Amino acid sequence: MSHGTRTIQIAVSEEQYQALTALADREHKTIEVFAREALEKSCFADAKRARIRQAAATLLELAKTADVDPPADYHEWEEEYSRLKWAGDGCNE
C-alpha cells in the first residue's frame, strides 16, 4: 500500500461478495484493486474531469498573454511534460 493511503472496511452480502469476486477474477485483478477502480469510476471520475477541464481553461487563459501557443492536445502535452520532468531536462516541478 502506498504512503498516505487509508483503509476502509465494508460489509457486503455473500451474494455481493461472490459477484465482486467473479468480476475481479474476470479482469485478473484482486477484489481490492477492482473495488478501488470501481470507486474511482463511479465516485471520482466527474471530479477528475473537472480538474482536467479547469487545467485546460487555465492554460488557455495563460496562452492569451504567453509567447507560445497552448498545447493542441492536453494529454499529449501532459505526456511530454512528464517525460521531460523525469528525464531531468529542465523541468523541476
LOTOR-175410 format. One record per atom (N, C-alpha, C): residue number from 1; residue in one letter; atom name; x, y, z. Coordinates in nm, 3 decimals. Layout:
LOTOR-175410
<kekol resi="NUM" resn="a" name="CA" c1="X" c2="Y" c3="Z"/>
...
end
This chain:
LOTOR-175410
<kekol resi="1" resn="m" name="N" c1="0.085" c2="-0.118" c3="0.000"/>
<kekol resi="1" resn="m" name="CA" c1="0.000" c2="0.000" c3="0.000"/>
<kekol resi="1" resn="m" name="C" c1="0.089" c2="0.124" c3="0.000"/>
<kekol resi="2" resn="s" name="N" c1="0.054" c2="0.222" c3="-0.077"/>
<kekol resi="2" resn="s" name="CA" c1="0.139" c2="0.341" c3="-0.086"/>
<kekol resi="2" resn="s" name="C" c1="0.119" c2="0.432" c3="0.035"/>
<kekol resi="3" resn="h" name="N" c1="0.219" c2="0.516" c3="0.057"/>
<kekol resi="3" resn="h" name="CA" c1="0.216" c2="0.610" c3="0.169"/>
<kekol resi="3" resn="h" name="C" c1="0.097" c2="0.705" c3="0.153"/>
<kekol resi="4" resn="g" name="N" c1="0.031" c2="0.736" c3="0.261"/>
<kekol resi="4" resn="g" name="CA" c1="-0.080" c2="0.831" c3="0.258"/>
<kekol resi="4" resn="g" name="C" c1="-0.214" c2="0.769" c3="0.223"/>
<kekol resi="5" resn="t" name="N" c1="-0.221" c2="0.638" c3="0.218"/>
<kekol resi="5" resn="t" name="CA" c1="-0.349" c2="0.575" c3="0.189"/>
<kekol resi="5" resn="t" name="C" c1="-0.419" c2="0.539" c3="0.318"/>
<kekol resi="6" resn="r" name="N" c1="-0.546" c2="0.522" c3="0.310"/>
<kekol resi="6" resn="r" name="CA" c1="-0.627" c2="0.482" c3="0.426"/>
<kekol resi="6" resn="r" name="C" c1="-0.700" c2="0.354" c3="0.392"/>
<kekol resi="7" resn="t" name="N" c1="-0.727" c2="0.277" c3="0.491"/>
<kekol resi="7" resn="t" name="CA" c1="-0.800" c2="0.152" c3="0.474"/>
<kekol resi="7" resn="t" name="C" c1="-0.943" c2="0.171" c3="0.521"/>
<kekol resi="8" resn="i" name="N" c1="-1.037" c2="0.119" c3="0.443"/>
<kekol resi="8" resn="i" name="CA" c1="-1.177" c2="0.120" c3="0.486"/>
<kekol resi="8" resn="i" name="C" c1="-1.226" c2="-0.024" c3="0.486"/>
<kekol resi="9" resn="q" name="N" c1="-1.329" c2="-0.046" c3="0.560"/>
<kekol resi="9" resn="q" name="CA" c1="-1.387" c2="-0.179" c3="0.569"/>
<kekol resi="9" resn="q" name="C" c1="-1.536" c2="-0.165" c3="0.542"/>
<kekol resi="10" resn="i" name="N" c1="-1.588" c2="-0.252" c3="0.455"/>
<kekol resi="10" resn="i" name="CA" c1="-1.732" c2="-0.250" c3="0.430"/>
<kekol resi="10" resn="i" name="C" c1="-1.784" c2="-0.393" c3="0.440"/>
<kekol resi="11" resn="a" name="N" c1="-1.910" c2="-0.405" c3="0.471"/>
<kekol resi="11" resn="a" name="CA" c1="-1.975" c2="-0.535" c3="0.478"/>
<kekol resi="11" resn="a" name="C" c1="-2.065" c2="-0.551" c3="0.356"/>
<kekol resi="12" resn="v" name="N" c1="-2.053" c2="-0.664" c3="0.290"/>
<kekol resi="12" resn="v" name="CA" c1="-2.138" c2="-0.696" c3="0.176"/>
<kekol resi="12" resn="v" name="C" c1="-2.200" c2="-0.832" c3="0.200"/>
<kekol resi="13" resn="s" name="N" c1="-2.308" c2="-0.858" c3="0.133"/>
<kekol resi="13" resn="s" name="CA" c1="-2.371" c2="-0.989" c3="0.146"/>
<kekol resi="13" resn="s" name="C" c1="-2.284" c2="-1.094" c3="0.077"/>
<kekol resi="14" resn="e" name="N" c1="-2.310" c2="-1.218" c3="0.107"/>
<kekol resi="14" resn="e" name="CA" c1="-2.235" c2="-1.327" c3="0.042"/>
<kekol resi="14" resn="e" name="C" c1="-2.256" c2="-1.322" c3="-0.110"/>
<kekol resi="15" resn="e" name="N" c1="-2.377" c2="-1.293" c3="-0.151"/>
<kekol resi="15" resn="e" name="CA" c1="-2.407" c2="-1.283" c3="-0.294"/>
<kekol resi="15" resn="e" name="C" c1="-2.328" c2="-1.170" c3="-0.359"/>
<kekol resi="16" resn="q" name="N" c1="-2.322" c2="-1.055" c3="-0.294"/>
<kekol resi="16" resn="q" name="CA" c1="-2.245" c2="-0.942" c3="-0.347"/>
<kekol resi="16" resn="q" name="C" c1="-2.096" c2="-0.975" c3="-0.352"/>
<kekol resi="17" resn="y" name="N" c1="-2.047" c2="-1.042" c3="-0.249"/>
<kekol resi="17" resn="y" name="CA" c1="-1.906" c2="-1.079" c3="-0.245"/>
<kekol resi="17" resn="y" name="C" c1="-1.872" c2="-1.173" c3="-0.359"/>
<kekol resi="18" resn="q" name="N" c1="-1.957" c2="-1.273" c3="-0.380"/>
<kekol resi="18" resn="q" name="CA" c1="-1.933" c2="-1.367" c3="-0.489"/>
<kekol resi="18" resn="q" name="C" c1="-1.936" c2="-1.297" c3="-0.625"/>
<kekol resi="19" resn="a" name="N" c1="-2.029" c2="-1.204" c3="-0.642"/>
<kekol resi="19" resn="a" name="CA" c1="-2.037" c2="-1.130" c3="-0.768"/>
<kekol resi="19" resn="a" name="C" c1="-1.914" c2="-1.043" c3="-0.789"/>
<kekol resi="20" resn="l" name="N" c1="-1.870" c2="-0.974" c3="-0.684"/>
<kekol resi="20" resn="l" name="CA" c1="-1.749" c2="-0.891" c3="-0.694"/>
<kekol resi="20" resn="l" name="C" c1="-1.625" c2="-0.975" c3="-0.723"/>
<kekol resi="21" resn="t" name="N" c1="-1.615" c2="-1.088" c3="-0.657"/>
<kekol resi="21" resn="t" name="CA" c1="-1.502" c2="-1.177" c3="-0.680"/>
<kekol resi="21" resn="t" name="C" c1="-1.501" c2="-1.226" c3="-0.825"/>
<kekol resi="22" resn="a" name="N" c1="-1.617" c2="-1.262" c3="-0.877"/>
<kekol resi="22" resn="a" name="CA" c1="-1.626" c2="-1.308" c3="-1.016"/>
<kekol resi="22" resn="a" name="C" c1="-1.586" c2="-1.197" c3="-1.114"/>
<kekol resi="23" resn="l" name="N" c1="-1.634" c2="-1.076" c3="-1.088"/>
<kekol resi="23" resn="l" name="CA" c1="-1.598" c2="-0.963" c3="-1.174"/>
<kekol resi="23" resn="l" name="C" c1="-1.448" c2="-0.935" c3="-1.169"/>
<kekol resi="24" resn="a" name="N" c1="-1.391" c2="-0.937" c3="-1.050"/>
<kekol resi="24" resn="a" name="CA" c1="-1.248" c2="-0.912" c3="-1.034"/>
<kekol resi="24" resn="a" name="C" c1="-1.167" c2="-1.022" c3="-1.103"/>
<kekol resi="25" resn="d" name="N" c1="-1.207" c2="-1.146" c3="-1.084"/>
<kekol resi="25" resn="d" name="CA" c1="-1.137" c2="-1.259" c3="-1.148"/>
<kekol resi="25" resn="d" name="C" c1="-1.139" c2="-1.247" c3="-1.300"/>
<kekol resi="26" resn="r" name="N" c1="-1.253" c2="-1.206" c3="-1.352"/>
<kekol resi="26" resn="r" name="CA" c1="-1.267" c2="-1.192" c3="-1.497"/>
<kekol resi="26" resn="r" name="C" c1="-1.167" c2="-1.090" c3="-1.553"/>
<kekol resi="27" resn="e" name="N" c1="-1.134" c2="-0.990" c3="-1.473"/>
<kekol resi="27" resn="e" name="CA" c1="-1.039" c2="-0.887" c3="-1.515"/>
<kekol resi="27" resn="e" name="C" c1="-0.898" c2="-0.914" c3="-1.464"/>
<kekol resi="28" resn="h" name="N" c1="-0.878" c2="-1.031" c3="-1.403"/>
<kekol resi="28" resn="h" name="CA" c1="-0.748" c2="-1.072" c3="-1.350"/>
<kekol resi="28" resn="h" name="C" c1="-0.694" c2="-0.969" c3="-1.249"/>
<kekol resi="29" resn="k" name="N" c1="-0.782" c2="-0.929" c3="-1.158"/>
<kekol resi="29" resn="k" name="CA" c1="-0.746" c2="-0.832" c3="-1.055"/>
<kekol resi="29" resn="k" name="C" c1="-0.787" c2="-0.886" c3="-0.920"/>
<kekol resi="30" resn="t" name="N" c1="-0.724" c2="-0.832" c3="-0.815"/>
<kekol resi="30" resn="t" name="CA" c1="-0.771" c2="-0.867" c3="-0.682"/>
<kekol resi="30" resn="t" name="C" c1="-0.902" c2="-0.793" c3="-0.658"/>
<kekol resi="31" resn="i" name="N" c1="-0.978" c2="-0.840" c3="-0.563"/>
<kekol resi="31" resn="i" name="CA" c1="-1.105" c2="-0.774" c3="-0.533"/>
<kekol resi="31" resn="i" name="C" c1="-1.080" c2="-0.632" c3="-0.482"/>
<kekol resi="32" resn="e" name="N" c1="-0.967" c2="-0.611" c3="-0.411"/>
<kekol resi="32" resn="e" name="CA" c1="-0.934" c2="-0.478" c3="-0.360"/>
<kekol resi="32" resn="e" name="C" c1="-0.907" c2="-0.380" c3="-0.473"/>
<kekol resi="33" resn="v" name="N" c1="-0.828" c2="-0.423" c3="-0.571"/>
<kekol resi="33" resn="v" name="CA" c1="-0.798" c2="-0.337" c3="-0.687"/>
<kekol resi="33" resn="v" name="C" c1="-0.926" c2="-0.310" c3="-0.765"/>
<kekol resi="34" resn="f" name="N" c1="-1.005" c2="-0.414" c3="-0.785"/>
<kekol resi="34" resn="f" name="CA" c1="-1.130" c2="-0.397" c3="-0.858"/>
<kekol resi="34" resn="f" name="C" c1="-1.222" c2="-0.297" c3="-0.787"/>
<kekol resi="35" resn="a" name="N" c1="-1.232" c2="-0.308" c3="-0.654"/>
<kekol resi="35" resn="a" name="CA" c1="-1.319" c2="-0.217" c3="-0.578"/>
<kekol resi="35" resn="a" name="C" c1="-1.267" c2="-0.073" c3="-0.585"/>
<kekol resi="36" resn="r" name="N" c1="-1.135" c2="-0.054" c3="-0.573"/>
<kekol resi="36" resn="r" name="CA" c1="-1.078" c2="0.082" c3="-0.583"/>
<kekol resi="36" resn="r" name="C" c1="-1.108" c2="0.143" c3="-0.720"/>
<kekol resi="37" resn="e" name="N" c1="-1.088" c2="0.063" c3="-0.826"/>
<kekol resi="37" resn="e" name="CA" c1="-1.114" c2="0.114" c3="-0.960"/>
<kekol resi="37" resn="e" name="C" c1="-1.262" c2="0.145" c3="-0.981"/>
<kekol resi="38" resn="a" name="N" c1="-1.349" c2="0.063" c3="-0.925"/>
<kekol resi="38" resn="a" name="CA" c1="-1.493" c2="0.087" c3="-0.936"/>
<kekol resi="38" resn="a" name="C" c1="-1.530" c2="0.217" c3="-0.865"/>
<kekol resi="39" resn="l" name="N" c1="-1.472" c2="0.241" c3="-0.748"/>
<kekol resi="39" resn="l" name="CA" c1="-1.496" c2="0.367" c3="-0.678"/>
<kekol resi="39" resn="l" name="C" c1="-1.447" c2="0.485" c3="-0.760"/>
<kekol resi="40" resn="e" name="N" c1="-1.329" c2="0.470" c3="-0.817"/>
<kekol resi="40" resn="e" name="CA" c1="-1.272" c2="0.577" c3="-0.898"/>
<kekol resi="40" resn="e" name="C" c1="-1.364" c2="0.611" c3="-1.015"/>
<kekol resi="41" resn="k" name="N" c1="-1.414" c2="0.508" c3="-1.082"/>
<kekol resi="41" resn="k" name="CA" c1="-1.502" c2="0.530" c3="-1.198"/>
<kekol resi="41" resn="k" name="C" c1="-1.638" c2="0.587" c3="-1.157"/>
<kekol resi="42" resn="s" name="N" c1="-1.694" c2="0.537" c3="-1.048"/>
<kekol resi="42" resn="s" name="CA" c1="-1.830" c2="0.578" c3="-1.013"/>
<kekol resi="42" resn="s" name="C" c1="-1.838" c2="0.704" c3="-0.927"/>
<kekol resi="43" resn="c" name="N" c1="-1.739" c2="0.726" c3="-0.844"/>
<kekol resi="43" resn="c" name="CA" c1="-1.748" c2="0.837" c3="-0.749"/>
<kekol resi="43" resn="c" name="C" c1="-1.657" c2="0.955" c3="-0.781"/>
<kekol resi="44" resn="f" name="N" c1="-1.541" c2="0.928" c3="-0.838"/>
<kekol resi="44" resn="f" name="CA" c1="-1.441" c2="1.033" c3="-0.851"/>
<kekol resi="44" resn="f" name="C" c1="-1.414" c2="1.079" c3="-0.993"/>
<kekol resi="45" resn="a" name="N" c1="-1.471" c2="1.012" c3="-1.093"/>
<kekol resi="45" resn="a" name="CA" c1="-1.442" c2="1.044" c3="-1.233"/>
<kekol resi="45" resn="a" name="C" c1="-1.487" c2="1.185" c3="-1.270"/>
<kekol resi="46" resn="d" name="N" c1="-1.602" c2="1.228" c3="-1.222"/>
<kekol resi="46" resn="d" name="CA" c1="-1.650" c2="1.363" c3="-1.255"/>
<kekol resi="46" resn="d" name="C" c1="-1.557" c2="1.471" c3="-1.202"/>
<kekol resi="47" resn="a" name="N" c1="-1.508" c2="1.452" c3="-1.080"/>
<kekol resi="47" resn="a" name="CA" c1="-1.416" c2="1.550" c3="-1.021"/>
<kekol resi="47" resn="a" name="C" c1="-1.284" c2="1.553" c3="-1.099"/>
<kekol resi="48" resn="k" name="N" c1="-1.237" c2="1.437" c3="-1.142"/>
<kekol resi="48" resn="k" name="CA" c1="-1.113" c2="1.432" c3="-1.220"/>
<kekol resi="48" resn="k" name="C" c1="-1.131" c2="1.505" c3="-1.353"/>
<kekol resi="49" resn="r" name="N" c1="-1.244" c2="1.480" c3="-1.420"/>
<kekol resi="49" resn="r" name="CA" c1="-1.271" c2="1.551" c3="-1.546"/>
<kekol resi="49" resn="r" name="C" c1="-1.280" c2="1.701" c3="-1.524"/>
<kekol resi="50" resn="a" name="N" c1="-1.339" c2="1.742" c3="-1.413"/>
<kekol resi="50" resn="a" name="CA" c1="-1.350" c2="1.885" c3="-1.382"/>
<kekol resi="50" resn="a" name="C" c1="-1.211" c2="1.946" c3="-1.362"/>
<kekol resi="51" resn="r" name="N" c1="-1.121" c2="1.874" c3="-1.294"/>
<kekol resi="51" resn="r" name="CA" c1="-0.984" c2="1.924" c3="-1.275"/>
<kekol resi="51" resn="r" name="C" c1="-0.912" c2="1.938" c3="-1.407"/>
<kekol resi="52" resn="i" name="N" c1="-0.931" c2="1.841" c3="-1.497"/>
<kekol resi="52" resn="i" name="CA" c1="-0.868" c2="1.848" c3="-1.628"/>
<kekol resi="52" resn="i" name="C" c1="-0.924" c2="1.965" c3="-1.707"/>
<kekol resi="53" resn="r" name="N" c1="-1.057" c2="1.984" c3="-1.703"/>
<kekol resi="53" resn="r" name="CA" c1="-1.119" c2="2.099" c3="-1.772"/>
<kekol resi="53" resn="r" name="C" c1="-1.065" c2="2.231" c3="-1.718"/>
<kekol resi="54" resn="q" name="N" c1="-1.053" c2="2.240" c3="-1.585"/>
<kekol resi="54" resn="q" name="CA" c1="-1.001" c2="2.362" c3="-1.523"/>
<kekol resi="54" resn="q" name="C" c1="-0.857" c2="2.386" c3="-1.563"/>
<kekol resi="55" resn="a" name="N" c1="-0.776" c2="2.281" c3="-1.566"/>
<kekol resi="55" resn="a" name="CA" c1="-0.636" c2="2.295" c3="-1.608"/>
<kekol resi="55" resn="a" name="C" c1="-0.628" c2="2.343" c3="-1.753"/>
<kekol resi="56" resn="a" name="N" c1="-0.711" c2="2.286" c3="-1.839"/>
<kekol resi="56" resn="a" name="CA" c1="-0.711" c2="2.327" c3="-1.979"/>
<kekol resi="56" resn="a" name="C" c1="-0.756" c2="2.473" c3="-1.993"/>
<kekol resi="57" resn="a" name="N" c1="-0.858" c2="2.511" c3="-1.918"/>
<kekol resi="57" resn="a" name="CA" c1="-0.905" c2="2.650" c3="-1.922"/>
<kekol resi="57" resn="a" name="C" c1="-0.796" c2="2.745" c3="-1.873"/>
<kekol resi="58" resn="t" name="N" c1="-0.726" c2="2.706" c3="-1.768"/>
<kekol resi="58" resn="t" name="CA" c1="-0.617" c2="2.789" c3="-1.716"/>
<kekol resi="58" resn="t" name="C" c1="-0.507" c2="2.804" c3="-1.820"/>
<kekol resi="59" resn="l" name="N" c1="-0.472" c2="2.694" c3="-1.885"/>
<kekol resi="59" resn="l" name="CA" c1="-0.371" c2="2.701" c3="-1.991"/>
<kekol resi="59" resn="l" name="C" c1="-0.414" c2="2.794" c3="-2.104"/>
<kekol resi="60" resn="l" name="N" c1="-0.540" c2="2.785" c3="-2.141"/>
<kekol resi="60" resn="l" name="CA" c1="-0.590" c2="2.872" c3="-2.248"/>
<kekol resi="60" resn="l" name="C" c1="-0.586" c2="3.019" c3="-2.207"/>
<kekol resi="61" resn="e" name="N" c1="-0.618" c2="3.047" c3="-2.081"/>
<kekol resi="61" resn="e" name="CA" c1="-0.610" c2="3.185" c3="-2.031"/>
<kekol resi="61" resn="e" name="C" c1="-0.465" c2="3.234" c3="-2.032"/>
<kekol resi="62" resn="l" name="N" c1="-0.375" c2="3.148" c3="-1.987"/>
<kekol resi="62" resn="l" name="CA" c1="-0.233" c2="3.184" c3="-1.988"/>
<kekol resi="62" resn="l" name="C" c1="-0.182" c2="3.209" c3="-2.130"/>
<kekol resi="63" resn="a" name="N" c1="-0.237" c2="3.136" c3="-2.223"/>
<kekol resi="63" resn="a" name="CA" c1="-0.194" c2="3.149" c3="-2.362"/>
<kekol resi="63" resn="a" name="C" c1="-0.224" c2="3.287" c3="-2.418"/>
<kekol resi="64" resn="k" name="N" c1="-0.322" c2="3.354" c3="-2.362"/>
<kekol resi="64" resn="k" name="CA" c1="-0.358" c2="3.487" c3="-2.411"/>
<kekol resi="64" resn="k" name="C" c1="-0.245" c2="3.587" c3="-2.387"/>
<kekol resi="65" resn="t" name="N" c1="-0.164" c2="3.562" c3="-2.285"/>
<kekol resi="65" resn="t" name="CA" c1="-0.056" c2="3.655" c3="-2.253"/>
<kekol resi="65" resn="t" name="C" c1="0.082" c2="3.593" c3="-2.274"/>
<kekol resi="66" resn="a" name="N" c1="0.087" c2="3.465" c3="-2.311"/>
<kekol resi="66" resn="a" name="CA" c1="0.215" c2="3.396" c3="-2.327"/>
<kekol resi="66" resn="a" name="C" c1="0.269" c2="3.415" c3="-2.469"/>
<kekol resi="67" resn="d" name="N" c1="0.398" c2="3.388" c3="-2.483"/>
<kekol resi="67" resn="d" name="CA" c1="0.464" c2="3.398" c3="-2.612"/>
<kekol resi="67" resn="d" name="C" c1="0.457" c2="3.268" c3="-2.691"/>
<kekol resi="68" resn="v" name="N" c1="0.392" c2="3.167" c3="-2.635"/>
<kekol resi="68" resn="v" name="CA" c1="0.381" c2="3.038" c3="-2.703"/>
<kekol resi="68" resn="v" name="C" c1="0.234" c2="3.000" c3="-2.717"/>
<kekol resi="69" resn="d" name="N" c1="0.206" c2="2.916" c3="-2.813"/>
<kekol resi="69" resn="d" name="CA" c1="0.069" c2="2.868" c3="-2.833"/>
<kekol resi="69" resn="d" name="C" c1="0.035" c2="2.762" c3="-2.729"/>
<kekol resi="70" resn="p" name="N" c1="-0.093" c2="2.752" c3="-2.692"/>
<kekol resi="70" resn="p" name="CA" c1="-0.133" c2="2.646" c3="-2.599"/>
<kekol resi="70" resn="p" name="C" c1="-0.119" c2="2.510" c3="-2.667"/>
<kekol resi="71" resn="p" name="N" c1="-0.108" c2="2.405" c3="-2.588"/>
<kekol resi="71" resn="p" name="CA" c1="-0.097" c2="2.272" c3="-2.649"/>
<kekol resi="71" resn="p" name="C" c1="-0.224" c2="2.238" c3="-2.726"/>
<kekol resi="72" resn="a" name="N" c1="-0.206" c2="2.174" c3="-2.840"/>
<kekol resi="72" resn="a" name="CA" c1="-0.321" c2="2.133" c3="-2.920"/>
<kekol resi="72" resn="a" name="C" c1="-0.395" c2="2.018" c3="-2.853"/>
<kekol resi="73" resn="d" name="N" c1="-0.321" c2="1.934" c3="-2.783"/>
<kekol resi="73" resn="d" name="CA" c1="-0.381" c2="1.818" c3="-2.717"/>
<kekol resi="73" resn="d" name="C" c1="-0.326" c2="1.811" c3="-2.575"/>
<kekol resi="74" resn="y" name="N" c1="-0.411" c2="1.832" c3="-2.477"/>
<kekol resi="74" resn="y" name="CA" c1="-0.369" c2="1.834" c3="-2.337"/>
<kekol resi="74" resn="y" name="C" c1="-0.297" c2="1.706" c3="-2.297"/>
<kekol resi="75" resn="h" name="N" c1="-0.352" c2="1.590" c3="-2.339"/>
<kekol resi="75" resn="h" name="CA" c1="-0.293" c2="1.463" c3="-2.297"/>
<kekol resi="75" resn="h" name="C" c1="-0.154" c2="1.444" c3="-2.358"/>
<kekol resi="76" resn="e" name="N" c1="-0.135" c2="1.485" c3="-2.483"/>
<kekol resi="76" resn="e" name="CA" c1="-0.001" c2="1.477" c3="-2.543"/>
<kekol resi="76" resn="e" name="C" c1="0.095" c2="1.569" c3="-2.468"/>
<kekol resi="77" resn="w" name="N" c1="0.048" c2="1.690" c3="-2.437"/>
<kekol resi="77" resn="w" name="CA" c1="0.131" c2="1.784" c3="-2.362"/>
<kekol resi="77" resn="w" name="C" c1="0.170" c2="1.726" c3="-2.227"/>
<kekol resi="78" resn="e" name="N" c1="0.073" c2="1.666" c3="-2.157"/>
<kekol resi="78" resn="e" name="CA" c1="0.098" c2="1.609" c3="-2.026"/>
<kekol resi="78" resn="e" name="C" c1="0.201" c2="1.497" c3="-2.034"/>
<kekol resi="79" resn="e" name="N" c1="0.190" c2="1.411" c3="-2.136"/>
<kekol resi="79" resn="e" name="CA" c1="0.286" c2="1.303" c3="-2.154"/>
<kekol resi="79" resn="e" name="C" c1="0.426" c2="1.358" c3="-2.179"/>
<kekol resi="80" resn="e" name="N" c1="0.437" c2="1.458" c3="-2.265"/>
<kekol resi="80" resn="e" name="CA" c1="0.566" c2="1.519" c3="-2.295"/>
<kekol resi="80" resn="e" name="C" c1="0.624" c2="1.587" c3="-2.171"/>
<kekol resi="81" resn="y" name="N" c1="0.541" c2="1.658" c3="-2.098"/>
<kekol resi="81" resn="y" name="CA" c1="0.586" c2="1.724" c3="-1.974"/>
<kekol resi="81" resn="y" name="C" c1="0.640" c2="1.620" c3="-1.877"/>
<kekol resi="82" resn="s" name="N" c1="0.567" c2="1.511" c3="-1.858"/>
<kekol resi="82" resn="s" name="CA" c1="0.611" c2="1.406" c3="-1.766"/>
<kekol resi="82" resn="s" name="C" c1="0.741" c2="1.344" c3="-1.812"/>
<kekol resi="83" resn="r" name="N" c1="0.752" c2="1.319" c3="-1.941"/>
<kekol resi="83" resn="r" name="CA" c1="0.875" c2="1.261" c3="-1.995"/>
<kekol resi="83" resn="r" name="C" c1="0.994" c2="1.353" c3="-1.966"/>
<kekol resi="84" resn="l" name="N" c1="0.979" c2="1.481" c3="-1.994"/>
<kekol resi="84" resn="l" name="CA" c1="1.086" c2="1.578" c3="-1.971"/>
<kekol resi="84" resn="l" name="C" c1="1.116" c2="1.592" c3="-1.822"/>
<kekol resi="85" resn="k" name="N" c1="1.011" c2="1.594" c3="-1.743"/>
<kekol resi="85" resn="k" name="CA" c1="1.028" c2="1.609" c3="-1.597"/>
<kekol resi="85" resn="k" name="C" c1="1.114" c2="1.497" c3="-1.542"/>
<kekol resi="86" resn="w" name="N" c1="1.082" c2="1.375" c3="-1.578"/>
<kekol resi="86" resn="w" name="CA" c1="1.153" c2="1.261" c3="-1.520"/>
<kekol resi="86" resn="w" name="C" c1="1.286" c2="1.234" c3="-1.590"/>
<kekol resi="87" resn="a" name="N" c1="1.306" c2="1.293" c3="-1.708"/>
<kekol resi="87" resn="a" name="CA" c1="1.435" c2="1.279" c3="-1.776"/>
<kekol resi="87" resn="a" name="C" c1="1.535" c2="1.383" c3="-1.724"/>
<kekol resi="88" resn="g" name="N" c1="1.486" c2="1.483" c3="-1.648"/>
<kekol resi="88" resn="g" name="CA" c1="1.573" c2="1.585" c3="-1.593"/>
<kekol resi="88" resn="g" name="C" c1="1.611" c2="1.690" c3="-1.695"/>
<kekol resi="89" resn="d" name="N" c1="1.524" c2="1.715" c3="-1.789"/>
<kekol resi="89" resn="d" name="CA" c1="1.553" c2="1.814" c3="-1.894"/>
<kekol resi="89" resn="d" name="C" c1="1.504" c2="1.955" c3="-1.859"/>
<kekol resi="90" resn="g" name="N" c1="1.529" c2="1.997" c3="-1.739"/>
<kekol resi="90" resn="g" name="CA" c1="1.498" c2="2.135" c3="-1.703"/>
<kekol resi="90" resn="g" name="C" c1="1.365" c2="2.158" c3="-1.636"/>
<kekol resi="91" resn="c" name="N" c1="1.281" c2="2.060" c3="-1.626"/>
<kekol resi="91" resn="c" name="CA" c1="1.153" c2="2.075" c3="-1.558"/>
<kekol resi="91" resn="c" name="C" c1="1.173" c2="2.034" c3="-1.412"/>
<kekol resi="92" resn="n" name="N" c1="1.159" c2="2.127" c3="-1.322"/>
<kekol resi="92" resn="n" name="CA" c1="1.190" c2="2.099" c3="-1.182"/>
<kekol resi="92" resn="n" name="C" c1="1.069" c2="2.085" c3="-1.092"/>
<kekol resi="93" resn="e" name="N" c1="0.951" c2="2.093" c3="-1.144"/>
<kekol resi="93" resn="e" name="CA" c1="0.833" c2="2.085" c3="-1.058"/>
<kekol resi="93" resn="e" name="C" c1="0.773" c2="1.948" c3="-1.059"/>
end
